[in-house]
Amino acid sequence: MMVLEANGLSISFGGVRAIDDVSIAIASGQVFSIIGPNGSGKTTLFNLVSGIYLPNDGNIRLAGETVTGLAPEQLARRGLSRTFQNLQIFSRMTVLENVMVGRHRHERTGIMADLLHWPSVPRQNRATRDAARAALARAGLAGEDDRPAGSLAYGALKRLEIARALASEPKLLLLDEPAAGCNPVETQDIDRIIRAIVKDGITVVLVEHDMRLVMNISDRIHVLASGRTLTEGTPDQVRSDPAVIQAYLGVHGSQEAVRAFD
């Protein structure tokens, strides 16, 4: 089953074609990575798929349903969640509260219930806290509930963003450079978390510059260059593709490129 299909996506900004006729099809249970040089359109493609941008052309289907033009909150209700390249953490809130925010689509009571102190409110709050703690445990942050989020180390903040995305119980999780700025130990933690997520049945779409992480963890890799599809295939196919090596470092840097992908 294809959990995500995007056909012929294109978008322009000020006359510049940022994404040009890109199509992807992602099977359930995969780690599907999108890579490319800086400025190739990776995050723009993410923004199209997650409803932040509306494509000029093309269509998007999520689990067989056409979702082109739906807002991010509508996509979240249908099981799509994402993280961002730049940290989006509420630093003055606790770690647990940050993750509880990601649980909002499962909330059933509103402001009137809170004002009238309906019995359903504390029950829902307990359920939300329990689910948030479970998401923290999956991200390796068990026991950090009451710490101010701003006091966490950088690598832990990256994992906190993943925990918040998991709290919505997605079937498709988009991770935008989850290992950016992480040291090797922190990157190994991200690798472990992604593998566990997929084992639990969640499909992961990954944008990432760390090629060792990408090559180790991906089932399929889609390569962009200047907003267009360069190639797609398995890690072995992509790492040995001369066009991919040239796109990253040029013909004269082929040996360095090969080492970067190993």
DRENDO-1510 file (C-alpha; in Angstrom, 1 decimal, always signed):
<recs>
REC; n; res; u; v; w
REC; 1; MET; +0.0; +0.0; +0.0 .
REC; 2; MET; +1.2; +3.5; -0.9 .
REC; 3; VAL; +0.9; +5.7; +2.1 .
REC; 4; LEU; +1.9; +8.9; +0.2 .
REC; 5; GLU; +1.8; +9.6; -3.5 .
REC; 6; ALA; +2.8; +13.0; -5.1 .
REC; 7; ASN; +2.4; +13.3; -8.8 .
REC; 8; GLY; +3.9; +16.1; -11.0 .
REC; 9; LEU; +4.4; +18.6; -8.1 .
REC; 10; SER; +5.6; +22.0; -9.1 .
REC; 11; ILE; +5.8; +25.4; -7.4 .
REC; 12; SER; +7.5; +28.7; -8.3 .
REC; 13; PHE; +8.6; +31.7; -6.2 .
REC; 14; GLY; +9.1; +34.9; -8.0 .
REC; 15; GLY; +9.6; +33.2; -11.3 .
REC; 16; VAL; +12.0; +30.6; -9.9 .
REC; 17; ARG; +10.9; +27.0; -10.3 .
REC; 18; ALA; +11.7; +25.6; -6.8 .
REC; 19; ILE; +10.1; +22.2; -7.5 .
REC; 20; ASP; +9.6; +21.2; -11.1 .
REC; 21; ASP; +7.4; +18.2; -11.9 .
REC; 22; VAL; +8.5; +15.9; -9.0 .
REC; 23; SER; +6.7; +12.7; -8.3 .
REC; 24; ILE; +7.2; +10.3; -5.4 .
REC; 25; ALA; +5.4; +7.2; -4.2 .
REC; 26; ILE; +6.1; +5.9; -0.7 .
REC; 27; ALA; +5.1; +2.4; +0.5 .
REC; 28; SER; +3.9; +1.8; +4.0 .
REC; 29; GLY; +6.6; +0.8; +6.5 .
REC; 30; GLN; +9.5; +2.3; +4.6 .
REC; 31; VAL; +12.2; +4.8; +5.5 .
REC; 32; PHE; +12.1; +7.0; +2.4 .
REC; 33; SER; +14.8; +9.7; +2.2 .
REC; 34; ILE; +15.0; +12.8; +0.1 .
REC; 35; ILE; +18.5; +14.1; -0.5 .
REC; 36; GLY; +20.2; +16.7; -2.6 .
REC; 37; PRO; +22.7; +19.6; -2.5 .
REC; 38; ASN; +21.8; +22.8; -0.7 .
REC; 39; GLY; +19.0; +24.6; -2.5 .
REC; 40; SER; +17.8; +21.5; -4.4 .
REC; 41; GLY; +14.2; +21.8; -3.1 .
REC; 42; LYS; +14.1; +19.2; -0.3 .
REC; 43; THR; +12.4; +21.4; +2.4 .
REC; 44; THR; +10.2; +23.0; -0.3 .
REC; 45; LEU; +9.0; +19.5; -1.2 .
REC; 46; PHE; +8.3; +18.7; +2.5 .
REC; 47; ASN; +6.3; +22.0; +2.7 .
REC; 48; LEU; +4.2; +21.0; -0.2 .
REC; 49; VAL; +3.5; +17.5; +1.1 .
REC; 50; SER; +2.7; +18.8; +4.6 .
REC; 51; GLY; +0.3; +21.5; +3.4 .
REC; 52; ILE; +2.4; +24.6; +4.2 .
REC; 53; TYR; +2.7; +25.4; +0.5 .
REC; 54; LEU; +0.0; +24.9; -2.2 .
REC; 55; PRO; +1.5; +23.5; -5.4 .
REC; 56; ASN; +1.0; +25.3; -8.7 .
REC; 57; ASP; +0.7; +22.0; -10.4 .
REC; 58; GLY; +0.3; +18.3; -9.4 .
REC; 59; ASN; -1.6; +16.4; -6.7 .
REC; 60; ILE; -1.0; +14.6; -3.4 .
REC; 61; ARG; -2.6; +11.5; -2.0 .
REC; 62; LEU; -2.4; +10.3; +1.5 .
REC; 63; ALA; -3.4; +6.7; +2.1 .
REC; 64; GLY; -5.4; +6.8; -1.1 .
REC; 65; GLU; -7.2; +10.0; -0.3 .
REC; 66; THR; -6.6; +13.2; -2.4 .
REC; 67; VAL; -5.3; +15.8; +0.1 .
REC; 68; THR; -4.0; +18.5; -2.3 .
REC; 69; GLY; -4.6; +21.9; -0.8 .
REC; 70; LEU; -5.5; +20.7; +2.7 .
REC; 71; ALA; -4.2; +22.7; +5.6 .
REC; 72; PRO; -1.5; +21.2; +7.9 .
REC; 73; GLU; -4.1; +20.7; +10.7 .
REC; 74; GLN; -6.3; +18.8; +8.4 .
REC; 75; LEU; -3.5; +16.6; +7.3 .
REC; 76; ALA; -2.6; +16.0; +10.9 .
REC; 77; ARG; -6.1; +14.7; +11.5 .
REC; 78; ARG; -5.5; +12.2; +8.7 .
REC; 79; GLY; -2.2; +10.9; +10.2 .
REC; 80; LEU; +0.6; +13.1; +8.9 .
REC; 81; SER; +3.0; +14.7; +11.3 .
REC; 82; ARG; +6.4; +16.4; +10.8 .
REC; 83; THR; +9.3; +18.1; +12.5 .
REC; 84; PHE; +11.2; +21.2; +11.2 .
REC; 85; GLN; +14.8; +21.9; +10.3 .
REC; 86; ASN; +15.0; +24.6; +12.9 .
REC; 87; LEU; +13.9; +23.7; +16.4 .
REC; 88; GLN; +10.4; +24.7; +17.2 .
REC; 89; ILE; +10.5; +24.2; +21.0 .
REC; 90; PHE; +8.6; +26.0; +23.7 .
REC; 91; SER; +11.6; +26.6; +25.9 .
REC; 92; ARG; +9.8; +27.9; +28.9 .
REC; 93; MET; +7.4; +25.0; +29.0 .
REC; 94; THR; +8.3; +21.6; +30.5 .
REC; 95; VAL; +9.4; +18.7; +28.4 .
REC; 96; LEU; +6.1; +17.0; +29.1 .
REC; 97; GLU; +4.1; +20.0; +28.2 .
REC; 98; ASN; +5.9; +20.4; +24.9 .
REC; 99; VAL; +4.9; +16.9; +23.9 .
REC; 100; MET; +1.3; +17.3; +25.2 .
REC; 101; VAL; +0.9; +20.1; +22.7 .
REC; 102; GLY; +1.4; +17.5; +19.9 .
REC; 103; ARG; -1.5; +15.6; +21.3 .
REC; 104; HIS; -4.1; +18.3; +20.5 .
REC; 105; ARG; -5.8; +16.4; +17.6 .
REC; 106; HIS; -7.0; +13.8; +20.1 .
REC; 107; GLU; -8.5; +16.3; +22.5 .
REC; 108; ARG; -12.2; +16.0; +22.7 .
REC; 109; THR; -13.2; +18.6; +25.4 .
REC; 110; GLY; -13.3; +22.3; +24.8 .
REC; 111; ILE; -13.1; +25.6; +26.7 .
REC; 112; MET; -16.7; +25.2; +28.0 .
REC; 113; ALA; -15.9; +21.8; +29.6 .
REC; 114; ASP; -12.8; +23.4; +31.2 .
REC; 115; LEU; -14.8; +26.3; +32.6 .
REC; 116; LEU; -17.6; +24.1; +33.9 .
REC; 117; HIS; -15.1; +21.5; +35.4 .
REC; 118; TRP; -16.7; +18.6; +33.6 .
REC; 119; PRO; -15.5; +15.1; +34.8 .
REC; 120; SER; -14.3; +14.4; +31.3 .
REC; 121; VAL; -11.6; +17.1; +31.5 .
REC; 122; PRO; -9.3; +15.5; +34.2 .
REC; 123; ARG; -9.8; +12.1; +32.5 .
REC; 124; GLN; -8.7; +13.6; +29.2 .
REC; 125; ASN; -5.7; +15.4; +30.8 .
REC; 126; ARG; -4.5; +12.1; +32.4 .
REC; 127; ALA; -4.8; +10.3; +29.0 .
REC; 128; THR; -2.9; +13.1; +27.3 .
REC; 129; ARG; -0.1; +13.0; +29.9 .
REC; 130; ASP; +0.1; +9.3; +29.7 .
REC; 131; ALA; +0.4; +9.4; +25.9 .
REC; 132; ALA; +3.0; +12.2; +26.1 .
REC; 133; ARG; +5.1; +10.2; +28.5 .
REC; 134; ALA; +4.9; +7.2; +26.2 .
REC; 135; ALA; +6.1; +9.3; +23.3 .
REC; 136; LEU; +9.0; +10.7; +25.4 .
REC; 137; ALA; +10.0; +7.1; +26.3 .
REC; 138; ARG; +10.1; +6.2; +22.6 .
REC; 139; ALA; +12.4; +9.2; +22.0 .
REC; 140; GLY; +14.8; +8.2; +24.9 .
REC; 141; LEU; +13.6; +11.0; +27.2 .
REC; 142; ALA; +11.8; +9.1; +29.9 .
REC; 143; GLY; +12.1; +10.7; +33.3 .
REC; 144; GLU; +12.7; +14.2; +31.8 .
REC; 145; ASP; +9.0; +15.2; +32.2 .
REC; 146; ASP; +9.3; +18.2; +34.5 .
REC; 147; ARG; +12.5; +19.8; +33.2 .
REC; 148; PRO; +12.2; +23.1; +31.4 .
REC; 149; ALA; +12.6; +22.2; +27.7 .
REC; 150; GLY; +15.2; +25.0; +27.3 .
REC; 151; SER; +17.5; +23.2; +29.7 .
REC; 152; LEU; +18.0; +20.2; +27.5 .
REC; 153; ALA; +21.1; +19.6; +25.4 .
REC; 154; TYR; +20.8; +20.2; +21.7 .
REC; 155; GLY; +20.6; +16.5; +20.8 .
REC; 156; ALA; +17.9; +15.9; +23.4 .
REC; 157; LEU; +15.9; +18.9; +21.9 .
REC; 158; LYS; +16.0; +17.2; +18.5 .
REC; 159; ARG; +14.6; +14.0; +20.1 .
REC; 160; LEU; +12.0; +16.1; +21.9 .
REC; 161; GLU; +10.7; +17.4; +18.6 .
REC; 162; ILE; +10.3; +13.8; +17.4 .
REC; 163; ALA; +8.5; +12.9; +20.6 .
REC; 164; ARG; +6.0; +15.7; +20.1 .
REC; 165; ALA; +5.4; +14.6; +16.5 .
REC; 166; LEU; +4.9; +11.0; +17.7 .
REC; 167; ALA; +2.3; +12.2; +20.3 .
REC; 168; SER; -0.2; +12.8; +17.5 .
REC; 169; GLU; +0.0; +9.1; +16.6 .
REC; 170; PRO; +0.9; +9.6; +12.9 .
REC; 171; LYS; +0.9; +6.9; +10.2 .
REC; 172; LEU; +3.3; +9.1; +8.2 .
REC; 173; LEU; +6.1; +11.1; +9.9 .
REC; 174; LEU; +8.2; +13.6; +8.0 .
REC; 175; LEU; +11.6; +14.4; +9.7 .
REC; 176; ASP; +13.4; +17.5; +8.3 .
REC; 177; GLU; +17.1; +17.1; +9.1 .
REC; 178; PRO; +16.6; +15.4; +12.6 .
REC; 179; ALA; +20.4; +14.9; +12.9 .
REC; 180; ALA; +21.5; +18.4; +11.8 .
REC; 181; GLY; +24.1; +19.8; +14.2 .
REC; 182; CYS; +24.2; +16.5; +16.2 .
REC; 183; ASN; +27.5; +14.8; +17.2 .
REC; 184; PRO; +28.1; +11.1; +16.2 .
REC; 185; VAL; +26.6; +9.8; +19.5 .
REC; 186; GLU; +23.5; +12.0; +19.1 .
REC; 187; THR; +23.1; +10.9; +15.5 .
REC; 188; GLN; +23.2; +7.2; +16.6 .
REC; 189; ASP; +20.4; +8.0; +19.0 .
REC; 190; ILE; +18.4; +9.4; +16.0 .
REC; 191; ASP; +19.2; +6.3; +14.0 .
REC; 192; ARG; +17.9; +4.1; +16.8 .
REC; 193; ILE; +14.7; +6.1; +17.2 .
REC; 194; ILE; +13.9; +6.0; +13.5 .
REC; 195; ARG; +14.4; +2.3; +13.3 .
REC; 196; ALA; +12.1; +1.8; +16.3 .
REC; 197; ILE; +9.4; +4.1; +14.9 .
REC; 198; VAL; +9.3; +2.1; +11.6 .
REC; 199; LYS; +9.3; -1.2; +13.5 .
REC; 200; ASP; +6.1; +0.1; +15.2 .
REC; 201; GLY; +4.5; +0.6; +11.8 .
REC; 202; ILE; +5.0; +4.3; +11.1 .
REC; 203; THR; +6.3; +5.3; +7.7 .
REC; 204; VAL; +9.2; +7.8; +7.9 .
REC; 205; VAL; +10.1; +10.3; +5.2 .
REC; 206; LEU; +13.5; +11.8; +5.9 .
REC; 207; VAL; +15.4; +14.9; +4.7 .
REC; 208; GLU; +18.9; +14.7; +5.9 .
REC; 209; HIS; +22.4; +15.9; +5.0 .
REC; 210; ASP; +24.2; +13.2; +7.0 .
REC; 211; MET; +24.8; +10.7; +4.2 .
REC; 212; ARG; +26.0; +7.9; +6.5 .
REC; 213; LEU; +22.7; +8.0; +8.4 .
REC; 214; VAL; +20.7; +8.2; +5.2 .
REC; 215; MET; +22.6; +5.2; +3.6 .
REC; 216; ASN; +22.4; +3.1; +6.7 .
REC; 217; ILE; +18.7; +3.5; +7.4 .
REC; 218; SER; +16.9; +4.1; +4.1 .
REC; 219; ASP; +14.8; +1.7; +2.1 .
REC; 220; ARG; +14.5; +4.1; -0.9 .
REC; 221; ILE; +16.3; +7.4; -1.7 .
REC; 222; HIS; +15.0; +10.1; -3.9 .
REC; 223; VAL; +17.6; +12.6; -5.1 .
REC; 224; LEU; +16.7; +16.2; -6.1 .
REC; 225; ALA; +18.9; +18.7; -8.0 .
REC; 226; SER; +17.8; +22.2; -8.8 .
REC; 227; GLY; +14.2; +21.3; -8.0 .
REC; 228; ARG; +14.0; +18.3; -10.3 .
REC; 229; THR; +14.3; +14.6; -9.7 .
REC; 230; LEU; +17.8; +13.4; -10.5 .
REC; 231; THR; +17.3; +9.7; -9.6 .
REC; 232; GLU; +15.6; +7.3; -7.1 .
REC; 233; GLY; +16.6; +3.9; -5.9 .
REC; 234; THR; +18.1; +1.8; -3.1 .
REC; 235; PRO; +21.0; +3.1; -1.1 .
REC; 236; ASP; +23.4; +1.0; -3.2 .
REC; 237; GLN; +22.0; +2.3; -6.5 .
REC; 238; VAL; +22.2; +5.9; -5.4 .
REC; 239; ARG; +25.6; +5.8; -3.8 .
REC; 240; SER; +27.1; +4.5; -7.1 .
REC; 241; ASP; +25.2; +6.7; -9.5 .
REC; 242; PRO; +27.7; +9.1; -11.3 .
REC; 243; ALA; +25.0; +11.7; -11.6 .
REC; 244; VAL; +24.5; +11.8; -7.9 .
REC; 245; ILE; +28.2; +12.1; -7.2 .
REC; 246; GLN; +28.6; +14.9; -9.7 .
REC; 247; ALA; +25.6; +16.8; -8.3 .
REC; 248; TYR; +27.1; +16.8; -4.8 .
REC; 249; LEU; +30.8; +17.5; -5.5 .
REC; 250; GLY; +31.4; +17.7; -9.2 .
REC; 251; VAL; +33.3; +15.3; -11.5 .
REC; 252; HIS; +36.7; +16.2; -9.9 .
REC; 253; GLY; +35.4; +15.5; -6.4 .
REC; 254; SER; +34.1; +12.0; -7.2 .
REC; 255; GLN; +36.4; +10.2; -4.8 .
REC; 256; GLU; +35.5; +12.5; -1.9 .
REC; 257; ALA; +31.8; +12.0; -2.8 .
REC; 258; VAL; +32.1; +8.2; -2.7 .
REC; 259; ARG; +33.7; +8.5; +0.8 .
REC; 260; ALA; +30.9; +10.8; +2.0 .
REC; 261; PHE; +28.3; +8.1; +1.0 .
REC; 262; ASP; +30.1; +5.2; +2.6 .
</recs>
